[in-house]
Amino acid sequence: MAKKKTKRTYRLRNWKQYNAALVQRGSLTVWVSAETIAAWNNPERTGRRGKPSTYTDAVILCMASLQEIYHLPLRATEGLLWSVIKMLGVAFRTLFLSRNRRRLIR
């Protein structure tokens, strides 16, 4: 009996480029008000233990809303955030959503 040929599975080897492409998919231009820019960073201490949050809950809520409206995965939402910061031309530290997933889920 002859063996049936099986299709070779494609194995991704360039994870860095693939991850960058997934982030790039989420690139979108949006308008941000001056109040949101002023309230972007969180200088307040919450009184809770641990490192204080860098960003306000309003920023996290805004990103969660955009993620839900456009049905974006996590990396694409991160790409959206990068493009918003790039568009603003302001030197903010970028929020890595993979590190702040708990706040995004809340």
Helices and strands as residue ranges (DSSP letters): H 15-25, H 34-38, H 57-69, H 74-88, H 101-105
